[in-house]
């Protein structure tokens, strides 16, 4: 089994929990860009944002790089998995 390369960095985490939006974004420091199959783990206690609020904080993050086979597999199957998401409706107007 091939060992995957891991990087440690800092990141900014933004979480929004409002009527209009429920979002979580992670921005990595050091100009690190992600490729298909890479994994990011943000360290620290769970983040809880009360309804109606937004939070931005700094955390440590680990980036695990995908190997060649995993990267290729992710590229080949990524479009199929995206299409599965397109089948769901979050609209209250449509009855299932």
N, C-alpha and C positions, 0 to 999 in steps of 0.2 A: 504494500500500500504506500502510495506516495504521500509525503508530509506536505501539508499545505502551508503556505507562507502566511504569517500573521503580523499585523502592524498594530501598534498602540498609538493613540492620538487623543486629543481633546475634541469636544464637539459642543455645539449649541443645540439645545432641545427646546422647541416651541410647541406648546399644547394649547389649543383653543377649544373651549366647551361652551358654546353659545347656542341660542335658538337657531341662528342661521348656519352654524357650522360646527362640526366635530372633527378636529384635525390634529395631527401630530407630525412634526417635521424635525429631521435631524440634519444639521449642517456640519460636516467634518472639517477640522482644521488641517493645516499643512498641505492644502491643495490636493488632497486625496480624491481620486475619482473612482467610482465603482464600475465594474464590468459585470456582465451576466454571470450569475452563479456565486458572486461574492456575498459574504455574510457580514452583517454589522451587529455587534452586541454593545448596547449602552449599559454601563455599570452604575450601580447605586440602588437606593431604595425605590420602590414603585412610585410613580408620579401620579398624584391625585389632584385634579383641578375641579373645583366646585362649579356647578352649573352657572353660566353667565360670566365666567372669568377666563382670563388668558394667563399663561405662565411661560416665562423664558428662563432657562437656567443652563449652567455649564456642567458637563459631565465628562468622564473618561470613557473612551470607546475602543473596542477591539475590532479590527477588520481582518477577516479571514479570506484570503484570496482563493478562488476556485482554480483547480487544476485544468489542464487542457481538455480532458475528457468531459468533466463536469461543465465547463464553460460551453463546449460544443453542444452538449445535450440540452443545456438551458436555452441556447439560441434556437435549436431545432424545435423544441416543444413550447417555447414561450408564446408564440402566436396562438396555439391551440388553447392554452390555459386562459389567455386574455379573452378569447371568444366565449368561454364559459361564464365569465363575469358579465358579459353583455346580455345574458339571458335573464338577469334578475332586474326587477323593477322596485324602486324605493318610493314610488309615487303612491300617495294615499287615495288617488282617484281611481286607480285600477283595482278591480277585485280579482283575487286569485281563486 
